[in-house]
Amino acid sequence: MRAVYAAHTVTMLGTVGAQVALSILIFERTGSPLLSALVLVCSFLPYAVGGLLLSSVADRFPARRVLVACDLLSATCVACMLLPGMPVGGLLGLLVGTGMIAPVFAGARAASLAHLLPQDLFPIGRSLLRAIGQTAVLTGFAVGGIAVAAIGAKWLLVVEVTTFLLSAILIGAGTPSTPPGERKSSTVRDSWTGLRMLFANRSLRNLILLTWVAPAFSSLPDGLAVAYTAQVGVAAAAAGALFTGYAVGSVFGELVVARFTPSVRRRLVVPFLLVSQLPAIAFLTVPPIPVAALLLAISGTGYAFNQGVDPLILQHTDPSYRGRLFTIQTSGLMAIQGVSIALGGVVGSFLDPNLTIALAGVLGTTITLLIARQALTTVPRRTATQVL
């Protein structure tokens, strides 16, 4: 497990730092804020496509082999970005390639955790991965700009290539092999089978929707952080406090809740869902930036509700479908968060930012509770194979 967490740490740090480097590199070449912003779009939106078309890869082959192959392919894509004369379109295309690979890697890693850890430790294992990821995002964005100024954007991309290679070595040499799954048909067809499984099993569908919808609403303030600073009359740089507030709260919540017993984590799912949504309603009062950051930090702690939901997801999923399930779950989460932030920006064009955030809090509280009522209702267990 040390190898798994070390690989995740170095990969996340390299990836976030490279996003900063690529954004700066493209802006320096073109002077276009739009093309620079496309870096984040090309990093996250391909998650949806990769999750739909390639999710079965995580089940068809041994997880360790999939993880190492994903790292090597990602390293190759980033290395190609360093080729002299690479056009901006080529850079963005290569970034799309890494975005297609990322959900397959995430799904295979989650499926491997289910093999490597006892069932009662699986939610803690995933929780630690999320905490490492949030910490790496904070660190990467904080030092990325400094690193570009110190060593240059291209050298930061070299660092990302190195982190992918190091991750491949750590996983390949430091983790045991896990058994491959069945290959019933083509990769795409098996992926669609996994998607059908997700939507055919009512209990599983509601659980996955819960893990998508709750963070979709609670992360919406990130897209309005800069606009909110303008509304309260402070410098745009203060938006950094809002960006980091949610992430800091998420890390704190994951680490604290991991110490609870499984039964306590299960009972706290609904309270944590409420904690993730209700603080946004307080933006009706237009709180100052320190208070707003604290509200977002409190909201972030509610993200620990996943530790009570993950065991239920395992309970309703046949082991042969876990890779596909976790790949689809990851890709759907990234896609729906991107859509919600974009919609928040649209609504924020007509309403004040604080009203938009408060509205998201009201809707998020209502919708997540409705889904939770369906997802957490005790029903007879049906696994994926029973449904299909």
C-alpha positions in Angstrom: 0.0 0.0 0.0 2.9 2.3 0.6 3.8 1.9 -3.1 0.3 2.7 -4.1 0.1 5.9 -2.1 3.6 7.0 -3.0 2.8 6.6 -6.7 -0.5 8.5 -6.4 1.3 11.4 -4.6 4.1 11.9 -7.2 1.7 11.5 -10.1 -0.8 14.1 -8.7 1.9 16.6 -7.9 3.4 16.2 -11.4 0.0 16.4 -13.1 -1.2 19.6 -11.3 2.2 21.3 -11.8 2.2 20.4 -15.5 -1.3 21.9 -15.9 0.0 25.1 -14.5 3.1 24.9 -16.8 1.1 24.1 -19.9 -1.4 27.0 -19.2 1.5 29.4 -18.9 3.3 28.0 -22.0 0.3 28.3 -24.2 -0.5 31.8 -23.0 3.1 32.8 -23.7 2.9 31.5 -27.2 -0.5 32.8 -28.1 -1.4 35.6 -25.7 -4.9 34.0 -25.6 -6.7 33.6 -22.3 -9.2 31.3 -24.0 -6.6 28.9 -25.3 -4.8 29.0 -21.9 -8.1 28.1 -20.1 -8.7 25.2 -22.5 -5.9 23.4 -20.7 -8.3 22.7 -17.8 -11.1 21.8 -20.2 -8.9 19.3 -22.1 -7.7 17.9 -18.8 -11.1 17.1 -17.4 -13.8 16.7 -20.1 -12.0 13.6 -21.7 -12.8 11.8 -18.5 -16.3 11.3 -19.7 -15.3 9.8 -23.0 -12.6 7.7 -21.5 -15.0 6.4 -18.9 -17.7 5.5 -21.4 -15.5 3.8 -24.0 -12.6 2.3 -22.1 -13.9 1.4 -18.6 -13.7 -2.3 -19.3 -9.9 -2.2 -19.6 -9.7 -2.0 -15.8 -11.5 -5.4 -15.6 -10.1 -7.2 -18.7 -6.4 -7.1 -17.6 -4.5 -7.4 -14.3 -4.8 -4.1 -12.4 -1.0 -3.8 -12.0 -0.4 -4.2 -15.7 -3.1 -1.6 -16.5 -1.7 0.9 -14.0 1.8 0.6 -15.3 0.7 0.8 -18.9 -1.4 4.0 -18.2 1.6 5.6 -16.5 3.9 4.8 -19.5 1.3 6.1 -22.0 0.8 9.3 -20.0 4.6 9.8 -19.8 4.8 9.3 -23.6 2.1 11.9 -24.2 3.8 14.5 -22.0 7.2 13.7 -23.5 5.7 14.4 -27.0 4.7 17.9 -25.7 8.4 18.7 -25.4 9.1 18.1 -29.1 10.4 21.2 -30.8 7.8 23.1 -32.8 4.8 21.2 -31.3 1.8 23.4 -32.3 -0.8 24.5 -29.7 -3.3 22.2 -31.2 -0.9 19.3 -30.8 -0.3 20.2 -27.2 -4.0 20.3 -26.4 -4.6 17.0 -28.3 -1.9 15.3 -26.3 -3.5 16.6 -23.1 -6.8 15.1 -24.3 -5.0 11.8 -24.6 -3.8 11.9 -21.0 -7.4 12.9 -20.0 -8.7 9.7 -21.7 -6.2 7.6 -19.9 -6.8 9.1 -16.4 -10.2 7.5 -15.7 -9.0 4.1 -16.7 -6.1 4.5 -14.3 -8.4 5.6 -11.5 -10.8 2.7 -12.1 -8.0 0.1 -12.1 -6.5 1.6 -9.0 -9.8 1.5 -7.1 -10.4 -2.0 -8.2 -6.9 -3.0 -7.1 -7.6 -1.6 -3.6 -10.6 -3.8 -3.4 -8.3 -6.8 -3.9 -5.5 -5.6 -1.7 -7.5 -4.4 1.3 -10.2 -6.1 3.5 -13.7 -4.9 2.7 -13.9 -2.9 6.0 -10.6 -1.0 5.1 -11.5 -0.3 1.5 -13.4 3.0 2.2 -10.4 4.2 4.3 -8.0 3.3 1.5 -10.1 5.4 -1.0 -10.4 8.1 1.5 -6.6 8.4 1.9 -6.3 8.6 -1.9 -8.8 11.4 -2.0 -7.0 13.2 0.8 -3.6 12.8 -1.0 -5.2 14.1 -4.2 -6.7 17.2 -2.6 -3.3 17.9 -0.8 -1.5 17.5 -4.1 -3.9 19.9 -5.8 -3.3 22.5 -3.2 0.5 22.1 -3.3 0.7 21.8 -7.1 -1.3 25.0 -7.7 0.5 26.8 -4.9 4.0 26.1 -6.1 3.4 25.5 -9.8 3.7 29.2 -10.7 6.8 29.6 -8.6 8.3 26.5 -10.2 7.6 27.8 -13.7 9.3 31.1 -12.8 12.3 29.3 -11.4 12.9 26.5 -13.9 10.6 27.3 -16.9 7.4 25.6 -18.2 9.2 23.0 -20.3 11.3 21.8 -17.4 8.2 21.4 -15.3 6.8 19.1 -18.1 10.0 17.1 -17.8 9.3 16.8 -14.1 5.8 15.4 -15.0 7.3 12.8 -17.3 9.6 11.8 -14.5 6.7 11.5 -12.0 4.8 9.2 -14.4 7.8 7.0 -14.8 8.5 6.9 -11.1 4.8 5.9 -10.5 5.1 3.1 -13.0 8.3 1.8 -11.2 6.6 2.0 -7.8 3.5 0.2 -8.9 5.3 -2.4 -11.0 7.9 -3.3 -8.4 6.0 -2.5 -5.2 2.5 -4.0 -5.6 1.4 -7.6 -6.0 -0.3 -8.9 -9.1 -4.1 -9.2 -9.1 -6.0 -11.6 -11.3 -7.4 -10.5 -14.7 -11.1 -10.5 -15.5 -13.0 -12.1 -18.3 -12.9 -10.8 -21.9 -16.3 -11.5 -23.2 -16.2 -9.2 -26.3 -14.6 -6.0 -27.5 -13.3 -3.3 -25.1 -16.0 -0.9 -26.1 -18.8 -3.4 -25.9 -17.7 -4.6 -22.5 -17.6 -1.0 -21.4 -21.1 -0.4 -22.5 -22.1 -3.6 -20.6 -20.7 -2.0 -17.5 -22.7 1.2 -18.1 -25.9 -0.8 -18.5 -25.1 -2.6 -15.3 -24.8 0.7 -13.5 -28.2 2.0 -14.7 -30.0 -1.4 -14.4 -29.3 -1.9 -10.8 -31.5 0.6 -9.0 -29.7 0.5 -5.7 -26.3 0.9 -7.3 -27.5 3.6 -9.6 -28.8 5.7 -6.7 -25.5 5.3 -4.8 -23.4 6.4 -7.7 -25.7 9.4 -8.4 -25.3 10.4 -4.8 -21.5 10.4 -5.1 -21.9 12.6 -8.3 -24.6 15.1 -7.3 -23.4 16.1 -3.8 -20.0 17.3 -4.9 -21.4 18.8 -8.1 -23.4 21.3 -6.0 -20.8 21.8 -3.2 -18.0 22.5 -5.7 -19.9 25.2 -7.6 -18.6 28.1 -5.6 -15.1 27.4 -7.0 -16.3 28.6 -10.4 -17.6 31.9 -8.9 -14.7 32.6 -6.5 -13.2 35.4 -8.6 -16.7 37.0 -9.2 -17.5 36.8 -5.5 -14.3 38.7 -4.6 -15.4 41.4 -7.0 -18.9 41.5 -5.4 -17.4 42.0 -1.9 -14.9 44.6 -3.2 -11.6 42.9 -2.6 -8.7 42.0 -4.8 -9.1 39.0 -7.1 -6.1 37.4 -5.5 -8.3 36.8 -2.4 -10.1 34.1 -4.5 -7.2 31.8 -3.6 -8.6 31.6 -0.1 -11.9 30.4 -1.5 -10.2 27.9 -3.8 -8.3 26.3 -1.0 -11.0 26.4 1.6 -13.0 23.5 0.2 -9.9 21.4 -0.4 -8.6 21.9 3.1 -11.9 21.0 4.6 -12.1 17.9 2.4 -8.6 16.6 3.6 -9.5 17.3 7.2 -12.9 15.5 7.0 -11.4 12.5 5.3 -8.6 12.1 7.9 -10.9 12.5 10.9 -13.8 10.3 9.6 -11.3 7.5 8.7 -10.8 7.0 12.5 -14.5 6.2 13.0 -15.9 2.7 13.0 -17.7 1.4 9.8 -21.1 1.6 11.6 -20.6 5.2 12.6 -19.5 6.2 9.1 -22.6 4.6 7.7 -24.9 6.5 10.2 -23.1 9.8 9.4 -23.8 9.7 5.6 -26.9 12.0 5.8 -25.4 14.4 8.3 -22.3 14.8 6.2 -24.4 15.3 3.1 -26.2 18.2 4.9 -22.8 19.6 6.0 -21.6 19.6 2.4 -24.6 21.6 1.2 -26.0 23.9 3.9 -23.0 26.3 4.4 -23.6 27.6 0.9 -27.0 29.0 1.9 -25.2 31.3 4.4 -23.8 33.2 1.3 -27.2 35.0 1.3 -25.6 37.3 3.9 -22.6 38.1 1.6 -20.0 37.0 4.2 -16.5 38.5 4.1 -13.7 36.4 2.5 -12.4 34.8 5.7 -15.9 33.8 6.7 -16.7 32.6 3.2 -13.5 30.5 3.1 -14.5 29.0 6.5 -17.9 28.1 5.2 -16.4 26.4 2.2 -14.0 24.5 4.5 -16.9 23.3 6.5 -18.7 22.2 3.3 -15.5 20.3 2.3 -15.6 18.2 5.4 -18.9 16.9 4.3 -17.2 15.1 1.4 -16.3 12.4 3.8 -19.8 11.0 3.3 -18.2 8.8 0.7 -16.6 6.7 3.4 -20.1 5.5 4.4 -21.2 5.0 0.8 -18.2 3.1 -0.6 -18.9 -0.1 1.4 -22.5 0.0 0.1 -21.2 0.3 -3.5 -19.0 -2.7 -3.0 -21.9 -4.7 -1.5 -24.0 -4.1 -4.7 -21.2 -4.8 -7.2 -20.0 -8.1 -8.5 -16.1 -8.2 -8.3 -15.8 -8.8 -12.0 -17.4 -5.4 -12.6 -15.6 -3.3 -10.1 -13.0 -1.8 -12.5 -15.7 -0.6 -14.9 -17.8 0.7 -12.0 -15.1 2.8 -10.5 -13.9 4.1 -13.9 -17.4 5.3 -14.7 -17.9 6.7 -11.2 -14.6 8.7 -11.5 -15.3 9.9 -15.1 -18.9 10.9 -14.3 -17.8 12.8 -11.2 -15.3 14.9 -13.2 -17.8 15.5 -16.0 -20.7 16.5 -13.7 -18.5 18.8 -11.7 -17.4 20.6 -14.8 -20.9 21.0 -16.0 -22.2 22.3 -12.7 -19.4 24.9 -12.5 -20.2 26.0 -16.0 -23.9 26.2 -15.3 -23.0 28.2 -12.1 -21.1 30.6 -14.3 -24.2 31.0 -16.6 -26.6 31.6 -13.7 -24.0 33.9 -12.1 -24.3 36.1 -15.2 -27.9 36.9 -14.3 -27.8 36.7 -10.5 -25.3 38.0 -8.0 -22.6 35.4 -7.2 -23.7 35.1 -3.5 -27.3 34.4 -4.6 -26.1 31.8 -7.1 -24.1 30.0 -4.5 -27.0 30.2 -2.0 -29.3 28.8 -4.6 -26.9 25.9 -5.2 -27.0 25.2 -1.5 -30.8 25.1 -1.5 -31.0 22.9 -4.5 -28.1 20.7 -3.4 -29.6 20.1 0.0 -33.0 19.2 -1.5 -31.8 17.0 -4.3 -29.1 15.1 -2.4 -31.6 14.3 0.4 -34.1 13.0 -2.1 -31.4 10.8 -3.7 -30.1 9.7 -0.4 -33.6 8.6 0.7 -33.6 6.2 -2.3 -30.0 5.2 -2.1 -29.9 4.4 1.6 -33.2 2.5 1.8 -32.6 -1.1 2.6 -33.4 -3.3 -0.4 -32.6 -6.9 -1.2 -29.0 -7.2 -2.4 -28.6 -7.7 -6.2 -25.2 -7.8 -7.7 -24.3 -6.7 -11.2 -24.4 -10.3 -12.6 -27.8 -10.9 -11.1 -29.1 -7.8 -12.8 -27.6 -8.7 -16.2 
